[in-house]
Amino acid sequence: MTKSSTTGRVSRLPPLPDPLPEEVQALFAERLTRTGRILNIHHTFGHAPKLSRASMAMAMGLRYDTATPRLYIELAIVRAGQNARGVYELQQHKPMLLAEGYSAKKYNAVAKWRSSKLFDDKERAVLAYADQVTKLGNVSANVFKTLERHFTAQQIMELTFAIGSYYGTALIMNALKIRLEKKK
């Protein structure tokens, strides 16, 4: 892979140089192996390859190396993305949550979860926690106590990493105006 696989801007940043620097080529090769595609976020993050690699390690860890079932990780990511108004983030993670058995009807109700009867107590605990973490991290004792009834300390840490990491990533995507991929 010696050339950038995209033409033109995919964000506010200029396109990556062509040919790609070796470090970016290696990063893209790893992305292709892990996920089978290079997204606009990867092209944008390629401007800081060391940080991109660290970001990828966190994302892969949250997807595949947690004690927390992936459904709850994805639910936390989706809610963090909604709270950050992260359109790009939601486009990427909606299919991931649906792949975990979440119905489209339930996904569409996440934004109004408090008034919906579709969510069980465990999901409500994750959603309440995600809402409060993304509001400057001011989590009430009651919300935290409810979360502790459903999740271990390790799982709470994993959920917190998911919420914080993906909320921050959504803000980065918004700031850089990373373009959505065209739907196939």
Backbone as ProteinMPNN parsed JSONL, in Angstrom:
{"seq_chain_A": "MTKSSTTGRVSRLPPLPDPLPEEVQALFAERLTRTGRILNIHHTFGHAPKLSRASMAMAMGLRYDTATPRLYIELAIVRAGQNARGVYELQQHKPMLLAEGYSAKKYNAVAKWRSSKLFDDKERAVLAYADQVTKLGNVSANVFKTLERHFTAQQIMELTFAIGSYYGTALIMNALKIRLEKKK", "coords_chain_A": {"N_chain_A": [[0.851, -1.166, 0.0], [1.084, 1.819, -1.145], [-0.074, 4.156, -1.821], [-2.419, 6.693, -0.856], [-5.711, 5.711, -0.181], [-7.811, 7.342, -0.765], [-9.219, 10.194, -2.335], [-8.984, 13.7, -2.307], [-10.383, 15.876, 0.245], [-11.338, 14.588, 3.404], [-11.932, 15.616, 5.716], [-11.508, 18.592, 7.707], [-8.809, 18.756, 7.603], [-5.942, 18.576, 5.402], [-5.626, 16.194, 2.641], [-3.895, 13.07, 3.241], [-0.374, 12.669, 2.551], [0.79, 11.55, -0.674], [2.972, 9.309, -1.934], [1.816, 7.398, 0.925], [3.287, 7.915, 4.171], [5.561, 5.517, 5.61], [4.887, 4.69, 8.246], [2.157, 5.286, 8.366], [1.239, 3.672, 6.313], [1.71, 1.155, 7.485], [-0.031, 1.316, 9.648], [-2.511, 1.52, 8.318], [-2.495, -0.953, 7.005], [-2.715, -2.663, 9.197], [-5.237, -1.861, 10.117], [-6.817, -2.668, 7.938], [-6.465, -5.437, 8.136], [-7.659, -5.933, 10.644], [-10.276, -4.785, 10.47], [-11.076, -4.664, 7.841], [-11.412, -2.361, 6.337], [-10.702, 1.079, 5.506], [-11.529, 3.957, 6.972], [-12.877, 7.34, 6.784], [-12.257, 8.586, 9.202], [-9.904, 7.246, 9.858], [-8.184, 8.085, 7.838], [-8.064, 10.778, 8.547], [-7.068, 10.675, 11.204], [-4.641, 9.629, 10.536], [-2.836, 11.658, 10.249], [-1.613, 11.925, 12.647], [-0.005, 9.483, 13.409], [1.04, 7.928, 15.599], [-0.642, 8.537, 17.744], [-3.003, 7.754, 16.577], [-2.602, 5.003, 16.437], [-2.619, 4.409, 19.177], [-5.237, 5.148, 19.777], [-6.58, 3.257, 18.232], [-5.836, 0.939, 19.58], [-7.197, 1.291, 22.016], [-9.861, 1.321, 21.083], [-10.101, -1.268, 19.954], [-9.579, -2.812, 22.199], [-11.799, -2.152, 23.783], [-13.778, -3.235, 22.216], [-13.197, -5.982, 22.04], [-11.879, -7.024, 24.288], [-13.028, -6.948, 26.876], [-14.554, -7.468, 30.102], [-17.09, -6.754, 30.272], [-20.154, -7.324, 28.682], [-20.39, -6.936, 25.156], [-22.691, -5.693, 24.13], [-23.468, -3.829, 26.118], [-21.263, -2.168, 26.169], [-21.388, -1.094, 23.578], [-23.9, 0.146, 23.748], [-23.336, 2.11, 25.649], [-21.44, 3.579, 24.189], [-22.993, 4.476, 22.026], [-24.845, 6.117, 23.388], [-23.104, 8.035, 24.468], [-22.174, 9.108, 22.073], [-24.568, 10.213, 21.094], [-24.979, 12.198, 23.024], [-22.828, 13.85, 22.507], [-23.507, 14.785, 20.121], [-22.567, 13.388, 17.952], [-22.608, 12.629, 14.91], [-21.098, 11.174, 13.015], [-19.955, 9.223, 14.672], [-22.256, 7.86, 15.541], [-23.194, 6.833, 13.113], [-21.292, 4.875, 12.661], [-21.485, 3.223, 14.926], [-24.136, 2.438, 15.299], [-24.755, 0.155, 13.583], [-23.11, -1.673, 14.898], [-24.217, -1.912, 17.453], [-26.735, -2.902, 16.76], [-25.919, -5.327, 15.698], [-25.402, -6.698, 17.98], [-27.784, -7.685, 18.744], [-29.641, -5.804, 19.367], [-32.71, -4.226, 18.765], [-33.953, -2.278, 15.983], [-36.032, -0.63, 16.694], [-35.651, -0.31, 19.437], [-33.094, 0.845, 19.408], [-33.752, 3.286, 18.178], [-35.148, 4.432, 20.226], [-33.332, 5.109, 22.166], [-32.454, 7.774, 22.532], [-34.564, 8.874, 23.919], [-34.758, 7.439, 26.275], [-35.506, 7.58, 28.967], [-38.287, 7.965, 29.078], [-39.206, 5.745, 27.835], [-40.49, 2.409, 27.756], [-39.049, 0.318, 26.905], [-36.56, -0.44, 27.882], [-34.555, -2.375, 30.084], [-33.682, -2.663, 33.625], [-30.874, -2.844, 33.84], [-29.916, -1.808, 31.408], [-30.947, 0.777, 31.679], [-29.42, 1.647, 33.816], [-26.869, 1.826, 32.626], [-27.404, 3.773, 30.662], [-28.207, 6.005, 32.205], [-25.847, 6.439, 33.617], [-24.061, 6.971, 31.483], [-25.203, 9.354, 30.565], [-24.706, 11.053, 32.744], [-21.896, 10.93, 33.033], [-21.123, 12.178, 30.683], [-21.884, 14.7, 31.205], [-19.939, 16.573, 32.274], [-18.854, 14.705, 33.968], [-20.114, 14.53, 36.374], [-21.375, 12.429, 38.344], [-24.061, 11.218, 40.078], [-24.473, 9.926, 43.42], [-26.567, 8.128, 43.623], [-27.031, 7.251, 40.955], [-24.581, 6.008, 40.49], [-24.6, 4.014, 42.465], [-26.737, 2.464, 41.584], [-25.656, 1.543, 39.162], [-23.579, -0.03, 40.183], [-25.011, -2.173, 41.19], [-25.43, -3.749, 39.019], [-23.039, -4.146, 37.655], [-19.578, -5.117, 37.842], [-16.621, -3.776, 39.484], [-14.523, -3.738, 37.599], [-16.014, -3.863, 35.21], [-17.429, -1.458, 35.392], [-15.325, 0.326, 35.168], [-14.551, -0.273, 32.548], [-16.87, 0.49, 31.119], [-16.8, 3.211, 31.722], [-14.401, 3.993, 30.485], [-15.215, 3.473, 27.832], [-17.343, 5.303, 27.48], [-16.08, 7.806, 28.019], [-13.929, 7.762, 26.166], [-15.193, 7.498, 23.639], [-16.957, 9.647, 23.663], [-15.144, 11.758, 23.698], [-13.863, 11.187, 21.246], [-15.981, 11.616, 19.482], [-16.267, 14.374, 19.795], [-13.837, 15.217, 18.704], [-14.199, 14.358, 16.06], [-16.34, 15.999, 15.358], [-15.143, 18.557, 15.614], [-13.176, 18.459, 13.631], [-14.711, 18.051, 11.469], [-15.173, 15.549, 10.133], [-16.042, 13.748, 7.345], [-18.978, 11.86, 6.603], [-18.991, 8.463, 5.53], [-20.043, 7.341, 2.338], [-23.078, 5.629, 2.094], [-23.445, 2.238, 1.197]], "CA_chain_A": [[0.0, 0.0, 0.0], [1.948, 2.983, -1.238], [-0.87, 5.346, -2.081], [-3.597, 6.931, -0.036], [-6.836, 5.119, -0.904], [-8.881, 8.309, -0.92], [-8.823, 11.424, -3.009], [-9.674, 14.863, -1.781], [-10.51, 16.04, 1.686], [-12.355, 13.828, 4.131], [-12.128, 16.393, 6.932], [-10.923, 19.922, 7.573], [-7.372, 18.61, 7.364], [-5.636, 18.21, 4.012], [-5.436, 14.748, 2.451], [-2.581, 12.522, 3.574], [0.525, 12.721, 1.398], [0.806, 10.402, -1.57], [2.613, 8.086, -1.221], [1.678, 7.463, 2.384], [4.478, 7.589, 4.971], [5.606, 4.097, 6.007], [4.156, 4.483, 9.501], [0.727, 5.311, 8.041], [0.996, 2.447, 5.545], [1.646, 0.047, 8.448], [-1.264, 1.515, 10.405], [-3.626, 1.168, 7.438], [-2.451, -2.397, 6.792], [-3.277, -3.273, 10.403], [-6.68, -1.575, 10.088], [-7.43, -3.553, 6.949], [-6.471, -6.785, 8.692], [-8.602, -6.011, 11.762], [-11.653, -4.371, 10.187], [-11.381, -4.809, 6.431], [-11.658, -1.092, 5.649], [-10.086, 2.309, 5.982], [-12.585, 4.967, 7.014], [-12.45, 8.74, 6.78], [-11.614, 8.872, 10.493], [-8.545, 6.717, 9.808], [-7.42, 9.022, 7.005], [-7.859, 11.997, 9.322], [-6.175, 10.361, 12.309], [-3.341, 9.295, 9.971], [-1.933, 12.807, 10.4], [-0.922, 11.707, 13.926], [-0.047, 8.021, 13.417], [1.275, 7.31, 16.916], [-1.882, 8.685, 18.518], [-3.987, 6.922, 15.903], [-2.357, 3.623, 16.881], [-3.1, 4.325, 20.563], [-6.699, 5.192, 19.699], [-7.014, 1.958, 17.724], [-5.665, -0.045, 20.656], [-8.309, 1.471, 22.954], [-11.1, 0.89, 20.422], [-10.102, -2.73, 19.83], [-9.702, -3.328, 23.553], [-13.192, -1.998, 24.215], [-14.639, -4.124, 21.432], [-12.91, -7.418, 22.102], [-11.131, -7.46, 25.466], [-13.637, -6.496, 28.124], [-15.41, -8.376, 30.863], [-18.442, -6.241, 30.053], [-20.692, -7.766, 27.394], [-20.262, -5.916, 24.104], [-23.95, -4.956, 24.0], [-23.469, -2.69, 27.047], [-20.208, -1.262, 25.698], [-21.937, -0.379, 22.413], [-24.975, 1.021, 24.231], [-22.664, 3.253, 26.279], [-20.83, 4.36, 23.106], [-24.071, 5.152, 21.297], [-25.385, 7.219, 24.192], [-22.071, 9.078, 24.503], [-22.216, 9.734, 20.756], [-25.756, 11.072, 21.037], [-24.777, 13.364, 23.89], [-21.832, 14.71, 21.865], [-24.035, 15.081, 18.778], [-21.569, 12.778, 17.081], [-23.269, 11.966, 13.786], [-20.17, 10.183, 12.458], [-19.854, 8.139, 15.66], [-23.499, 7.1, 15.518], [-23.253, 6.067, 11.86], [-20.407, 3.719, 12.792], [-21.813, 2.32, 16.036], [-25.495, 1.896, 15.201], [-24.732, -1.246, 13.136], [-22.44, -2.518, 15.893], [-25.197, -2.199, 18.502], [-27.746, -3.783, 16.161], [-25.293, -6.652, 15.549], [-25.436, -7.341, 19.301], [-29.147, -8.139, 18.994], [-30.507, -4.666, 19.682], [-33.658, -3.972, 17.681], [-33.967, -0.912, 15.451], [-37.022, 0.112, 17.495], [-34.995, 0.023, 20.697], [-32.046, 1.814, 19.08], [-34.392, 4.578, 17.922], [-35.689, 4.952, 21.487], [-32.245, 5.418, 23.105], [-32.415, 9.218, 22.817], [-35.649, 9.188, 24.871], [-34.809, 6.225, 27.078], [-36.168, 7.8, 30.263], [-39.741, 7.843, 28.955], [-39.515, 4.514, 27.122], [-40.633, 1.188, 28.547], [-38.318, -0.729, 26.191], [-35.264, -0.722, 28.479], [-34.555, -3.025, 31.391], [-32.971, -1.921, 34.668], [-29.432, -2.828, 33.556], [-29.725, -0.824, 30.326], [-31.214, 2.098, 32.254], [-28.256, 2.003, 34.634], [-25.822, 2.247, 31.687], [-27.805, 5.021, 30.013], [-28.136, 7.084, 33.203], [-24.433, 6.668, 33.881], [-23.5, 7.648, 30.303], [-25.698, 10.741, 30.568], [-24.041, 11.857, 33.766], [-20.466, 11.015, 32.726], [-20.943, 13.155, 29.608], [-22.217, 16.026, 31.738], [-18.776, 16.959, 33.073], [-18.457, 13.638, 34.881], [-20.796, 14.676, 37.669], [-22.234, 11.263, 38.518], [-24.666, 11.216, 41.414], [-24.292, 8.711, 44.222], [-27.678, 7.228, 43.31], [-26.773, 6.642, 39.646], [-23.443, 5.104, 40.632], [-25.037, 2.866, 43.268], [-27.551, 1.629, 40.689], [-24.727, 0.891, 38.242], [-22.86, -1.065, 40.952], [-25.883, -3.346, 41.372], [-25.451, -4.538, 37.782], [-21.715, -4.31, 37.056], [-18.424, -5.201, 38.74], [-15.719, -2.62, 39.413], [-13.85, -3.796, 36.296], [-16.975, -3.513, 34.167], [-17.696, -0.015, 35.509], [-14.164, 1.002, 34.583], [-14.631, -0.462, 31.095], [-17.947, 1.362, 30.64], [-16.338, 4.593, 31.855], [-13.465, 4.191, 29.38], [-15.983, 3.523, 26.583], [-18.08, 6.572, 27.429], [-15.132, 8.918, 27.905], [-13.156, 7.681, 24.919], [-16.018, 7.746, 22.462], [-17.453, 11.024, 23.758], [-14.028, 12.575, 23.234], [-13.672, 10.948, 19.818], [-17.071, 12.315, 18.776], [-15.945, 15.804, 19.791], [-12.756, 15.375, 17.726], [-14.818, 14.223, 14.741], [-17.12, 17.22, 15.129], [-14.228, 19.689, 15.437], [-12.479, 18.311, 12.35], [-15.74, 17.864, 10.427], [-14.889, 14.331, 9.363], [-17.196, 13.443, 6.492], [-19.565, 10.532, 6.656], [-18.795, 7.624, 4.362], [-21.257, 7.129, 1.565], [-23.682, 4.316, 2.338], [-23.414, 1.355, 0.014]], "C_chain_A": [[0.901, 1.233, 0.0], [1.169, 4.267, -1.454], [-1.985, 5.464, -1.059], [-4.79, 6.411, -0.832], [-8.024, 6.068, -1.001], [-8.344, 9.514, -1.679], [-9.625, 12.56, -2.411], [-9.75, 14.856, -0.266], [-11.613, 15.163, 2.255], [-12.656, 14.509, 5.465], [-11.586, 17.797, 6.673], [-9.434, 19.869, 7.281], [-7.132, 18.271, 5.893], [-5.531, 16.695, 3.88], [-4.036, 14.331, 2.914], [-1.687, 12.596, 2.345], [0.465, 11.431, 0.585], [2.189, 10.338, -2.194], [2.537, 8.316, 0.291], [3.015, 7.209, 3.072], [4.408, 6.129, 5.44], [4.802, 3.813, 7.26], [2.638, 4.451, 9.262], [0.369, 4.078, 7.218], [0.826, 1.254, 6.484], [0.347, 0.12, 9.253], [-2.473, 1.098, 9.574], [-3.658, -0.34, 7.166], [-3.043, -3.131, 7.99], [-4.786, -3.061, 10.465], [-7.394, -2.508, 9.121], [-7.523, -4.981, 7.458], [-7.546, -6.928, 9.766], [-10.055, -5.774, 11.343], [-12.045, -4.466, 8.72], [-11.628, -3.514, 5.682], [-10.895, 0.059, 6.301], [-11.16, 3.39, 5.863], [-12.01, 6.381, 6.97], [-11.783, 9.128, 8.096], [-10.165, 8.388, 10.477], [-7.648, 7.608, 8.957], [-7.102, 10.29, 7.788], [-6.864, 11.747, 10.449], [-4.766, 9.997, 11.826], [-2.346, 10.44, 10.035], [-1.159, 12.739, 11.722], [-0.862, 10.193, 14.155], [0.188, 7.363, 14.78], [0.018, 7.397, 17.781], [-3.013, 7.863, 17.898], [-3.843, 5.468, 16.335], [-2.874, 3.43, 18.314], [-4.632, 4.322, 20.601], [-7.254, 3.851, 19.224], [-6.9, 0.89, 18.813], [-6.811, 0.063, 21.669], [-9.611, 0.961, 22.335], [-11.18, -0.634, 20.34], [-10.229, -3.391, 21.207], [-11.136, -3.261, 24.047], [-14.123, -2.928, 23.452], [-14.443, -5.597, 21.763], [-12.273, -7.914, 23.395], [-11.723, -6.983, 26.784], [-14.416, -7.619, 28.805], [-16.876, -7.976, 30.694], [-18.958, -6.751, 28.716], [-20.717, -6.611, 26.384], [-21.532, -5.095, 23.934], [-23.929, -3.708, 24.884], [-22.383, -1.678, 26.686], [-20.762, -0.434, 24.54], [-23.074, 0.556, 22.819], [-24.382, 2.278, 24.863], [-22.045, 4.16, 25.215], [-21.892, 5.138, 22.34], [-24.62, 6.325, 22.102], [-24.376, 8.359, 24.309], [-22.054, 9.829, 23.177], [-23.418, 10.651, 20.593], [-25.532, 12.346, 21.839], [-23.756, 14.343, 23.316], [-22.31, 15.195, 20.49], [-23.069, 14.578, 17.708], [-22.198, 11.965, 15.968], [-22.378, 10.871, 13.196], [-20.097, 8.969, 13.388], [-21.093, 7.247, 15.614], [-23.638, 6.282, 14.24], [-22.414, 4.799, 11.968], [-20.911, 2.713, 13.833], [-23.254, 1.825, 16.056], [-25.458, 0.454, 14.703], [-24.07, -2.185, 14.136], [-23.399, -2.882, 17.026], [-26.276, -3.143, 17.966], [-27.205, -5.203, 15.997], [-25.266, -7.417, 16.871], [-26.851, -7.777, 19.685], [-30.108, -7.028, 19.383], [-31.44, -4.437, 18.504], [-33.551, -2.522, 17.227], [-34.929, -0.051, 16.269], [-36.387, 0.578, 18.816], [-33.881, 1.046, 20.471], [-32.651, 3.212, 18.916], [-34.958, 5.213, 19.18], [-34.596, 5.387, 22.472], [-32.238, 6.895, 23.484], [-33.472, 9.631, 23.848], [-35.855, 8.017, 25.836], [-35.57, 6.419, 28.382], [-37.677, 7.592, 30.193], [-40.174, 6.565, 28.241], [-39.619, 3.336, 28.084], [-39.841, 0.029, 27.924], [-37.058, -1.208, 26.904], [-35.4, -1.375, 29.845], [-33.7, -2.218, 32.376], [-31.468, -1.806, 34.393], [-29.113, -1.813, 32.451], [-29.942, 0.593, 30.852], [-30.043, 2.568, 33.12], [-27.115, 2.503, 33.74], [-26.164, 3.605, 31.083], [-27.753, 6.206, 30.983], [-26.687, 7.445, 33.503], [-23.793, 7.422, 32.713], [-23.952, 9.109, 30.258], [-24.942, 11.592, 31.572], [-22.533, 11.965, 33.535], [-20.234, 12.095, 31.672], [-21.409, 14.555, 29.999], [-21.153, 16.4, 32.752], [-18.38, 15.926, 34.119], [-19.107, 13.703, 36.242], [-21.831, 13.57, 37.837], [-22.753, 11.257, 39.951], [-24.412, 9.885, 42.121], [-25.357, 7.676, 43.873], [-27.45, 6.514, 41.974], [-25.619, 5.646, 39.758], [-23.826, 3.853, 41.415], [-25.881, 1.906, 42.421], [-26.658, 0.872, 39.712], [-23.996, -0.254, 38.942], [-23.711, -2.308, 41.205], [-25.808, -4.289, 40.17], [-24.068, -4.883, 37.24], [-20.638, -4.364, 38.131], [-17.589, -3.924, 38.608], [-14.994, -2.587, 38.066], [-14.801, -3.368, 35.187], [-17.33, -2.02, 34.207], [-16.533, 0.772, 34.906], [-14.205, 0.901, 33.067], [-15.715, 0.426, 30.488], [-17.513, 2.829, 30.672], [-15.326, 4.921, 30.761], [-14.223, 4.322, 28.054], [-16.682, 4.874, 26.436], [-17.115, 7.739, 27.206], [-14.387, 8.931, 26.588], [-14.005, 8.057, 23.711], [-16.695, 9.119, 22.505], [-16.369, 11.964, 23.235], [-13.783, 12.412, 21.747], [-14.753, 11.648, 19.001], [-16.797, 13.813, 18.721], [-14.828, 16.105, 18.788], [-13.329, 15.324, 16.308], [-15.615, 15.467, 14.385], [-16.193, 18.397, 14.821], [-13.543, 19.655, 14.075], [-13.419, 18.112, 11.18], [-15.41, 16.681, 9.514], [-16.165, 13.936, 8.623], [-17.671, 12.018, 6.706], [-19.209, 9.769, 5.384], [-20.128, 7.501, 3.628], [-21.777, 5.732, 1.867], [-23.722, 3.53, 1.06], [-24.765, 0.781, -0.263]], "O_chain_A": [[1.415, 1.632, 1.045], [1.714, 5.357, -1.284], [-2.433, 4.475, -0.478], [-4.874, 6.647, -2.037], [-9.137, 5.63, -1.292], [-7.147, 9.799, -1.652], [-10.792, 12.401, -2.054], [-9.247, 13.953, 0.403], [-12.682, 15.018, 1.661], [-13.503, 14.059, 6.237], [-11.246, 18.139, 5.54], [-8.862, 20.831, 6.768], [-8.017, 17.742, 5.22], [-5.368, 15.991, 4.876], [-3.118, 15.149, 2.968], [-2.182, 12.586, 1.217], [0.13, 10.365, 1.102], [2.553, 11.251, -2.935], [3.097, 9.264, 0.84], [3.798, 6.378, 2.61], [3.322, 5.585, 5.639], [4.107, 2.799, 7.334], [1.926, 3.67, 9.893], [-0.701, 3.5, 7.41], [-0.082, 0.442, 6.309], [-0.293, -0.901, 9.504], [-3.359, 0.402, 10.07], [-4.734, -0.935, 7.104], [-3.782, -4.102, 7.827], [-5.529, -3.974, 10.825], [-8.442, -3.069, 9.441], [-8.527, -5.661, 7.244], [-8.264, -7.927, 9.799], [-10.959, -6.472, 11.802], [-13.226, -4.36, 8.388], [-12.013, -3.544, 4.514], [-10.507, 0.007, 7.468], [-11.633, 3.688, 4.767], [-10.802, 6.578, 7.103], [-10.84, 9.919, 8.1], [-9.289, 9.053, 11.029], [-6.495, 7.858, 9.309], [-5.992, 10.815, 7.699], [-5.922, 12.519, 10.63], [-3.81, 10.045, 12.6], [-1.142, 10.225, 9.891], [-0.154, 13.43, 11.886], [-1.587, 9.671, 15.002], [-0.418, 6.332, 15.074], [-0.339, 6.439, 18.467], [-3.872, 7.341, 18.608], [-4.838, 4.782, 16.572], [-3.491, 2.411, 18.623], [-5.239, 3.577, 21.371], [-8.262, 3.366, 19.739], [-7.777, 0.036, 18.944], [-7.334, -0.953, 22.126], [-10.374, 0.25, 22.989], [-12.225, -1.217, 20.629], [-10.907, -4.408, 21.355], [-11.631, -4.207, 24.661], [-15.145, -3.36, 23.985], [-15.4, -6.371, 21.769], [-12.139, -9.124, 23.579], [-10.983, -6.65, 27.71], [-14.865, -8.574, 28.17], [-17.781, -8.771, 30.945], [-18.266, -6.622, 27.707], [-21.025, -5.469, 26.726], [-21.453, -3.907, 23.622], [-24.333, -2.635, 24.436], [-22.561, -0.475, 26.874], [-20.619, 0.789, 24.526], [-23.188, 1.655, 22.275], [-24.875, 3.383, 24.635], [-22.12, 5.383, 25.331], [-21.711, 6.319, 22.041], [-24.836, 7.406, 21.555], [-24.758, 9.528, 24.254], [-21.933, 11.054, 23.159], [-23.306, 11.737, 20.023], [-25.859, 13.442, 21.383], [-23.812, 15.538, 23.609], [-21.601, 15.921, 19.794], [-22.799, 15.249, 16.712], [-22.309, 10.744, 16.074], [-22.85, 9.77, 12.912], [-20.169, 7.827, 12.935], [-20.984, 6.021, 15.646], [-24.144, 5.16, 14.275], [-22.788, 3.76, 11.425], [-20.782, 1.503, 13.648], [-23.559, 0.872, 16.773], [-26.068, -0.411, 15.331], [-24.427, -3.36, 14.216], [-23.4, -4.016, 17.504], [-26.679, -4.08, 18.655], [-27.951, -6.171, 16.14], [-25.125, -8.639, 16.882], [-27.088, -8.191, 20.82], [-31.269, -7.293, 19.694], [-30.996, -4.453, 17.355], [-33.117, -1.651, 17.981], [-34.662, 1.127, 16.506], [-36.574, 1.718, 19.241], [-33.736, 1.995, 21.242], [-32.129, 4.192, 19.447], [-35.222, 6.416, 19.198], [-34.906, 5.974, 23.508], [-32.034, 7.228, 24.652], [-33.296, 10.618, 24.563], [-36.986, 7.657, 26.164], [-36.222, 5.486, 28.852], [-38.28, 7.097, 31.145], [-41.368, 6.326, 28.062], [-38.922, 3.28, 29.097], [-39.955, -1.112, 28.372], [-36.534, -2.271, 26.572], [-36.241, -0.988, 30.657], [-33.078, -1.223, 32.005], [-30.863, -0.775, 34.686], [-28.151, -1.053, 32.558], [-29.194, 1.506, 30.501], [-29.722, 3.756, 33.145], [-26.467, 3.497, 34.066], [-25.307, 4.485, 31.003], [-27.301, 7.29, 30.613], [-26.346, 8.621, 33.628], [-23.07, 8.396, 32.922], [-23.158, 9.996, 29.945], [-24.578, 12.731, 31.277], [-21.95, 13.011, 33.822], [-19.26, 12.844, 31.754], [-21.329, 15.486, 29.197], [-21.432, 16.526, 33.944], [-17.647, 16.242, 35.057], [-18.692, 13.003, 37.165], [-23.006, 13.747, 37.517], [-21.979, 11.288, 40.908], [-24.167, 8.861, 41.484], [-25.072, 6.479, 43.834], [-27.654, 5.304, 41.877], [-25.678, 4.56, 39.181], [-23.414, 2.749, 41.058], [-25.749, 0.687, 42.532], [-26.88, -0.313, 39.461], [-23.816, -1.324, 38.361], [-23.166, -3.392, 41.413], [-26.088, -5.481, 40.29], [-23.934, -5.815, 36.447], [-20.763, -3.745, 39.188], [-17.829, -3.101, 37.725], [-14.865, -1.524, 37.458], [-14.421, -2.587, 34.314], [-17.509, -1.397, 33.16], [-16.743, 1.769, 34.214], [-13.927, 1.879, 32.372], [-15.494, 1.048, 29.448], [-17.822, 3.594, 29.758], [-15.379, 6.001, 30.172], [-13.901, 5.19, 27.242], [-16.612, 5.505, 25.381], [-17.318, 8.559, 26.31], [-14.228, 9.981, 25.964], [-13.579, 8.841, 22.862], [-16.976, 9.689, 21.45], [-16.643, 12.855, 22.43], [-13.522, 13.395, 21.053], [-14.467, 12.211, 17.945], [-17.067, 14.454, 17.706], [-14.866, 17.126, 18.102], [-12.983, 16.148, 15.462], [-15.571, 15.937, 13.248], [-16.433, 19.147, 13.874], [-13.352, 20.693, 13.441], [-12.982, 18.014, 10.033], [-15.376, 16.807, 8.29], [-17.232, 13.811, 9.225], [-16.885, 11.104, 6.954], [-19.134, 10.348, 4.3], [-21.197, 7.552, 4.237], [-21.012, 4.768, 1.895], [-23.994, 4.062, -0.016], [-24.929, 0.019, -1.216]]}, "name": "protein", "num_of_chains": 1, "seq": "MTKSSTTGRVSRLPPLPDPLPEEVQALFAERLTRTGRILNIHHTFGHAPKLSRASMAMAMGLRYDTATPRLYIELAIVRAGQNARGVYELQQHKPMLLAEGYSAKKYNAVAKWRSSKLFDDKERAVLAYADQVTKLGNVSANVFKTLERHFTAQQIMELTFAIGSYYGTALIMNALKIRLEKKK"}
